[in-house]
């Protein structure tokens, strides 16, 4: 009680090793922007990510997506030219190499 879904998922994943994905603003944006898991709500994106991300990657998935959102696929100025997944990305405003 008193702990939100994202915080609970972070604790379960990081402290206890559960294969769950915490969805914050970065993960939500990246999932929708790239087409990895599109959804209108955080819960919808979380459920889709749980189905598309292989189990072996679930432990690190939200950490990797957060870093991608902070440093490469920024909300205002995405750096598509330095993105590793630019060819798979569905973002319509990207600059393709």
N, C-alpha and C positions, 0 to 999 in steps of 0.2 A: 504494500500500500504506500502511496505517495511517490512512487518511482514511475516515470513514464516508460513507454514501450521502448524507445530508443536507448535509454539508460539501462533498462533491464537487459536488452539484447547485447549491449556493450559488455556488461558484467558477465553475462552467460558466455559470451564468445571469448573475451580476453582472460577472465579469471578461471573459468571452468572448462574452456575448450569446446563448448557446444558449437555445432555448425549452424549458427544463425547470423543474419545480416542486419546490422543497425542502419536505419535510413535517416540521415540528416539532410540538411539543405543541399550540400554538395552531392551526396549520393543520389538524391531525388533529381537534381538538375542533370547530372551526368547520365543517369539511367534514361531519362526522357529525351535528352538532347541527342544521344548517340543511337537511341532505338533499342538499347539493351533490354529495358523493361519499362514500357510506357504506362503511365497511370495518372489519374487525377488526384489521388491521395497518397500519402506516405504508406499507408497500409497496403494499398493496391500495388504499389511499386515493390514493397517488401515481399509480398506473396509471389509476384512474378520473378523477382530476383532469386527467390528460393527454388524456383523451378528451372531457371535457365543457367544458374551458376553450378558447375559440378561440385560435388561434395568436397573433393580435395582442395578446392579454392575458397570454400565458404569461411574458413577460419580467418583468411586474410582479405577477403573481398571488400569489406567495407573500409578497411584501412587503405587499400589501394585506390578505391574509388574516391575517397576523401582527398588523398594526395593529388590525384588527377584533377579533381575539381579546384583545389587550392592553387596549384602551380602551373597547370597546363590549360585545362578547359575552364578558364575563369568565366564568371558570369557576364562581365561586360566586354572583356577583351580576350577571347580565347586564342591561344597560341597554336593554331592548327598546323603551322609549319614545323613545329617541334613535337607533334603528337604521334605516338606510336600506332594509334588505331585510326588514323585519318581516313584511310581507304574503306574501312568498315563503318565509319560514322555516318549517321543519317542527318546530321546538322546541315540545314540548307545554306547557311551563310559562311561555310568554311572556305578556306583558300586551299584548293587541292594542289599538291606538289606537281 
